[in-house]
Amino acid sequence: MVVLCLYLLKEGFEYGVQYLNLRHMQRAGASVPPEFSGHIDGALMKKAQEYGAEKTRFGLFSSLFSTIATLVFLFGGVLNLYNSWIVSLNLSFIVSGWLFFLLLSYAGELLSLPFSLYNTFRIENKYGFNTMTPGIWVSDFIKSFLLSTILLSLLLFAGLWLVQWSPRFWWFWVWGFLFFFSVFLLYLSPYVIEPLFNTFTPVEDALLRKGIGELTERAGIHAGRILKIDASRRSRHTNAYFTGIGRTKRIVLYDTLLESMSHPEILAVLAHEIGHWKKRHLLKALAAFEVFSFLSLYAAYRLTQGDFLIRLFALGADTLFAKLVLLGFLAGIISLPLKPVVTFFSRWHERQADRASFELTKDTEAMVSALVKLSKENLSNLYPHPLYVALYYSHPPVVQRIRHLRTLS
């Protein structure tokens, strides 16, 4: 009962924060922030608000459905029946665990499917963002399904074998395997996984390539790793991102971004991504994640030794698989206070990358103009509630970013 109450309090708090964010945005009305004066009008602000409100309401509804499904699964006896059914099959430990988690992942995918379809083909279509055809969606779904099945199966077979091989120290060996596997994926993803879904090509504009070459030379990186992605096949949203590690590092620019922005704006965005590279933000995030994973796996080992979790949730069969699911559920409750810490450091990294962009280009207004365009084209919420920002924003709110940039010049 205590666990149930804590879970409901946690969910209620998060729903409340989302509602606060929605009300905060609606109270601002169609008023244009001074930083956007002359760039957007009341009509566009109204459209952005409507988009944000619809996304928030849909998010609340889908989250409520997920909460109910979780309650039914954990507290309505479904996990107990499912766990007992897996045990009744009399399979080996490794095969039982593989089947337990794989079928669970399929069930989660099946339950989320209607929400994904509605978001893509209803909401994103309504506001002019979606360009994905049903054929592309089906192709992406099949590839994602097969890829996730292969990767999850590899992880499960290896992890469960390590548990069976070293019952007392499996937490250490599993952590080591996951570390090397995640680094391997960082190397593999840019060449094998990402090209399954998108086409990556060098930037074609000769003048822009020259500007990129000069910028990357100043930054001390190789210009050949800056690519264009055919994002417009699926969405009109604009973005840029950093991916890979070591010699596979690359900066990827959406083709929608290249089409909508001037050369100085593109170079400013590129300089921001280079800033992440130069500041080793990906490596720092990876290191922090590995420390957290190490401690979490050791805690999981200790907590799965007895029958505490089995008694707490009144399960009929004592299996490691069910215990790990229950620990994941409890971790979701306990980790809520950590969210603001994680997002704080993410926003800090973004501010560092913004500063790096200015230091490389010496052009504050180009980055400001790029941020304004990104906000307009993505119908961003210009009035997020501070509590919502603290919990969920990996980037500082765009108005704050613009004010910070203008203090640098």
C-alpha positions in Angstrom: 0.0 0.0 0.0 2.9 2.4 0.8 4.5 1.7 -2.6 1.2 2.3 -4.4 0.6 5.6 -2.6 4.2 6.8 -3.4 3.7 5.9 -7.1 0.3 7.7 -7.2 1.9 10.8 -5.5 4.8 10.7 -8.0 2.4 10.4 -11.0 0.1 13.1 -9.6 3.0 15.5 -9.1 4.2 15.0 -12.7 0.6 15.5 -14.0 0.4 18.6 -11.9 3.6 20.0 -13.3 2.4 19.4 -16.9 -0.9 21.1 -16.1 1.0 24.1 -14.6 3.1 24.4 -17.7 0.0 24.3 -19.9 -1.7 27.0 -17.8 1.5 29.1 -17.7 1.6 29.1 -21.5 -2.1 29.9 -21.9 -1.9 32.8 -19.4 0.8 34.4 -21.5 -1.7 34.6 -24.4 -0.4 35.6 -27.8 2.0 38.2 -26.3 5.3 38.2 -28.1 8.5 38.2 -26.0 10.8 41.2 -26.7 13.5 38.9 -28.0 11.1 37.8 -30.8 9.6 41.2 -31.6 9.5 41.7 -35.3 10.1 38.0 -36.0 6.8 36.5 -35.1 3.3 37.8 -34.7 0.3 37.1 -32.5 -1.2 34.6 -35.0 1.9 32.4 -35.0 2.1 32.6 -31.2 -1.5 31.5 -31.1 -0.7 28.5 -33.4 2.3 27.6 -31.2 0.1 27.7 -28.1 -2.5 25.5 -29.7 0.2 23.0 -30.8 1.7 23.0 -27.3 -1.7 22.6 -25.6 -2.7 19.7 -27.9 0.6 17.9 -27.4 0.3 18.4 -23.6 -3.2 17.1 -23.4 -2.4 14.2 -25.5 0.7 13.5 -23.4 -1.4 13.6 -20.3 -3.9 11.2 -21.8 -1.2 8.7 -23.0 0.6 9.0 -19.6 -2.7 8.3 -17.8 -3.2 5.2 -19.9 0.4 4.1 -19.1 -0.2 4.7 -15.4 -3.4 2.6 -15.4 -1.6 -0.2 -17.4 1.2 -0.2 -14.8 -1.2 -0.4 -11.9 -3.1 -3.3 -13.5 0.1 -5.1 -14.3 1.8 -4.7 -11.0 -1.1 -4.4 -8.5 -3.9 -6.2 -10.4 -2.2 -9.6 -10.5 -1.1 -9.6 -14.1 2.6 -9.8 -13.3 2.0 -12.6 -10.9 0.1 -14.6 -13.5 2.7 -13.8 -16.2 5.6 -14.7 -13.9 4.0 -18.0 -12.9 3.3 -18.8 -16.5 6.9 -18.4 -17.5 8.0 -20.6 -14.6 5.4 -23.3 -15.6 7.1 -23.6 -19.0 10.1 -25.3 -17.3 12.6 -23.7 -19.6 16.2 -23.1 -18.8 17.1 -20.0 -16.7 18.5 -18.1 -19.7 15.7 -19.0 -22.1 13.1 -18.2 -19.5 14.6 -14.7 -18.8 14.9 -14.0 -22.5 11.3 -14.9 -23.2 10.1 -13.0 -20.1 11.7 -9.7 -21.1 11.2 -10.0 -24.8 7.4 -10.6 -24.6 7.2 -7.8 -22.1 8.9 -5.4 -24.5 6.5 -6.5 -27.3 3.5 -5.9 -25.0 4.8 -2.4 -24.2 5.4 -1.7 -27.9 1.9 -2.9 -28.8 0.2 -0.7 -26.1 2.1 2.4 -27.2 1.5 1.9 -31.0 -2.0 3.6 -31.2 -0.5 6.7 -29.4 2.5 6.8 -31.7 0.2 6.6 -34.8 -2.2 9.3 -33.5 0.7 11.7 -32.7 2.3 11.2 -36.1 -0.7 11.1 -38.4 -3.1 13.3 -36.4 -1.3 16.0 -34.4 1.8 16.4 -36.5 -0.3 16.3 -39.7 -2.7 18.9 -38.3 0.2 21.4 -37.7 2.0 20.7 -40.9 5.0 18.9 -39.6 4.4 15.3 -40.7 5.7 14.3 -44.1 5.9 10.5 -43.4 3.9 8.3 -45.6 2.2 5.1 -44.3 4.8 3.1 -46.3 7.7 4.8 -44.6 6.1 4.4 -41.2 5.6 0.6 -41.8 9.2 0.3 -43.1 10.5 2.1 -40.0 8.4 0.1 -37.7 9.5 -3.3 -39.1 13.2 -2.2 -39.1 12.9 -0.9 -35.5 11.1 -4.0 -34.4 13.7 -6.4 -35.9 16.6 -4.2 -34.7 15.3 -4.0 -31.1 14.6 -7.7 -31.0 18.2 -8.5 -32.1 19.9 -6.0 -29.7 17.6 -6.9 -26.8 18.2 -10.6 -27.4 21.9 -10.1 -27.4 21.8 -8.2 -24.2 19.5 -10.7 -22.5 21.4 -13.8 -23.5 24.8 -12.3 -22.5 23.5 -10.8 -19.3 21.6 -13.9 -18.1 24.6 -16.1 -19.0 26.7 -13.9 -16.7 24.2 -14.1 -13.9 24.3 -17.9 -14.2 28.1 -18.0 -14.5 28.8 -15.8 -11.6 25.9 -15.7 -9.1 27.8 -13.5 -6.5 29.4 -11.0 -8.9 27.1 -10.9 -11.9 26.4 -7.2 -11.2 30.0 -6.4 -11.9 30.3 -8.5 -15.0 27.0 -7.3 -16.4 28.1 -3.7 -15.8 31.3 -4.3 -17.7 29.5 -6.0 -20.6 27.0 -3.2 -20.8 29.8 -0.6 -20.8 31.6 -2.2 -23.7 28.4 -2.9 -25.5 27.3 0.8 -25.3 30.7 2.0 -26.5 30.5 -0.5 -29.3 27.1 0.8 -30.3 28.4 4.4 -30.3 31.0 3.3 -32.9 28.6 1.1 -34.8 25.5 3.3 -34.9 26.7 6.0 -37.4 27.8 3.4 -39.9 25.2 0.6 -39.5 22.1 1.6 -37.5 21.4 5.2 -38.5 21.8 4.5 -42.3 19.0 2.0 -42.0 16.6 4.8 -41.5 18.1 7.9 -43.2 20.5 8.9 -45.9 23.5 10.9 -44.9 25.4 12.9 -47.5 28.0 15.7 -47.5 26.8 19.2 -47.5 26.5 20.2 -51.2 26.7 24.0 -51.2 30.2 25.0 -52.2 30.2 28.3 -50.4 28.8 26.7 -47.3 31.4 23.9 -47.5 34.1 26.6 -47.6 32.6 28.3 -44.5 32.4 24.9 -42.7 36.0 24.1 -43.7 37.2 27.4 -42.2 35.1 26.9 -39.1 36.2 23.4 -38.4 39.8 24.3 -39.1 39.6 26.9 -36.4 38.0 24.3 -34.1 40.6 21.7 -35.0 38.3 19.0 -36.2 37.8 17.1 -39.6 35.2 18.8 -41.8 34.4 15.5 -43.6 32.3 14.4 -40.6 29.6 17.1 -41.1 26.7 15.6 -42.9 23.2 16.3 -44.1 20.4 14.0 -43.2 17.2 13.6 -45.3 14.9 14.4 -42.3 12.3 16.0 -44.6 11.1 12.5 -45.6 9.5 12.2 -42.2 9.1 15.6 -40.7 9.4 19.4 -41.3 10.9 19.9 -37.9 14.4 21.3 -38.0 17.4 20.3 -35.8 21.1 19.4 -35.7 22.8 16.8 -33.5 26.2 15.3 -32.6 26.6 11.5 -32.8 29.4 8.9 -32.6 32.6 8.6 -30.6 36.3 8.5 -31.5 36.9 8.3 -35.2 33.1 7.9 -35.9 32.3 11.3 -34.5 30.0 13.3 -36.8 27.8 16.4 -36.7 24.5 16.0 -38.5 22.4 18.8 -39.9 18.8 18.3 -41.0 18.1 19.1 -44.6 15.1 21.2 -43.4 17.6 23.3 -41.4 19.9 23.8 -44.3 17.0 24.9 -46.5 15.5 27.4 -44.0 18.7 29.1 -42.7 21.3 31.5 -44.0 25.0 30.5 -44.1 25.9 32.5 -41.0 23.0 30.9 -39.1 24.0 27.4 -40.2 27.6 28.0 -39.2 26.4 29.3 -35.8 24.3 26.1 -35.2 27.3 24.0 -36.4 29.6 25.9 -34.0 27.2 25.0 -31.2 27.4 21.3 -32.0 31.2 21.6 -32.3 31.1 23.1 -28.8 29.6 19.9 -27.5 32.4 18.0 -29.3 35.2 20.2 -28.0 33.8 20.2 -24.4 33.6 16.4 -24.5 30.0 16.5 -23.3 29.1 13.1 -24.7 32.1 11.4 -22.9 31.2 13.2 -19.7 27.6 12.1 -19.9 28.7 8.5 -20.7 31.1 8.5 -17.7 28.3 9.8 -15.4 25.9 7.2 -16.7 28.4 4.4 -16.2 29.0 5.4 -12.5 25.3 5.5 -12.0 24.9 2.1 -13.7 27.6 0.5 -11.6 25.9 1.6 -8.4 22.5 0.7 -9.6 23.5 -2.8 -10.6 25.2 -3.4 -7.3 22.0 -2.2 -5.5 20.0 -4.5 -7.7 22.2 -7.5 -6.8 21.8 -6.8 -3.1 18.0 -6.2 -3.3 17.3 -9.4 -5.3 19.1 -11.7 -2.8 16.2 -12.2 -0.5 12.4 -12.5 -0.9 11.7 -8.9 0.2 10.4 -7.8 -3.2 8.4 -11.0 -3.7 6.6 -10.5 -0.4 6.1 -6.8 -1.0 4.2 -7.4 -4.2 2.8 -10.8 -3.1 4.1 -12.8 -6.0 3.6 -16.5 -6.1 6.9 -17.5 -7.9 10.3 -16.2 -6.8 12.2 -15.3 -10.0 15.0 -12.9 -10.7 13.1 -11.6 -13.7 10.1 -10.4 -11.8 12.4 -8.9 -9.1 14.2 -6.8 -11.7 10.9 -5.6 -13.1 9.8 -4.5 -9.6 13.1 -2.8 -9.0 12.7 -0.9 -12.3 9.3 0.2 -11.1 10.6 1.3 -7.7 13.6 3.1 -9.4 11.1 5.2 -11.4 9.7 6.5 -8.1 13.0 7.0 -6.3 14.7 8.7 -9.3 12.2 11.6 -9.5 14.3 13.9 -7.3 17.3 13.2 -9.6 15.6 14.5 -12.7 16.3 18.2 -11.9 20.0 17.3 -11.3 20.3 15.6 -14.7 18.5 18.3 -16.6 20.5 21.0 -14.8 23.8 19.6 -16.1 22.3 19.1 -19.6 21.2 22.8 -19.7 24.7 23.7 -18.4 26.3 21.9 -21.3 24.0 23.7 -23.7 25.1 27.0 -22.3 28.7 26.0 -22.7 28.0 25.0 -26.3 26.4 28.4 -26.9 29.4 30.1 -25.5 31.7 28.0 -27.7 29.6 29.0 -30.7 30.2 32.6 -30.0 33.9 32.0 -29.5 34.2 30.3 -32.8 32.1 32.6 -34.9 32.2 35.9 -33.0 28.6 36.3 -34.4 26.0 36.5 -31.6 23.2 37.7 -33.8 23.6 34.7 -36.2 23.0 32.3 -33.4 20.1 34.4 -32.0 18.5 34.5 -35.5 19.0 30.7 -35.8 17.3 30.1 -32.4 14.4 32.4 -33.4 13.9 30.5 -36.7 14.2 27.1 -34.9 11.5 28.2 -32.4 9.2 29.5 -35.1 9.6 26.4 -37.3 9.1 24.0 -34.4 6.3 26.0 -32.8 8.2 26.0 -29.5 6.6 27.1 -26.2 8.2 30.4 -25.4 6.6 30.5 -21.9 7.5 27.3 -20.2 6.8 27.1 -16.4 10.1 27.1 -14.4 9.2 23.9 -12.6 8.5 22.2 -15.9 11.9 23.4 -17.2 13.6 22.1 -14.1 12.1 18.6 -14.5 12.1 18.1 -18.3 14.1 20.7 -20.2 17.5 19.5 -21.5 18.0 22.9 -23.1 17.5 26.3 -21.4 14.3 28.0 -22.6 15.0 29.8 -25.9 14.3 33.3 -24.5 16.9 32.7 -21.7 19.4 31.4 -24.3 19.0 34.5 -26.4 19.5 36.8 -23.4 22.6 34.8 -22.4 24.1 35.0 -25.9 23.6 38.8 -26.0 25.6 39.2 -22.8 28.6 37.5 -24.6 29.1 40.1 -27.3 
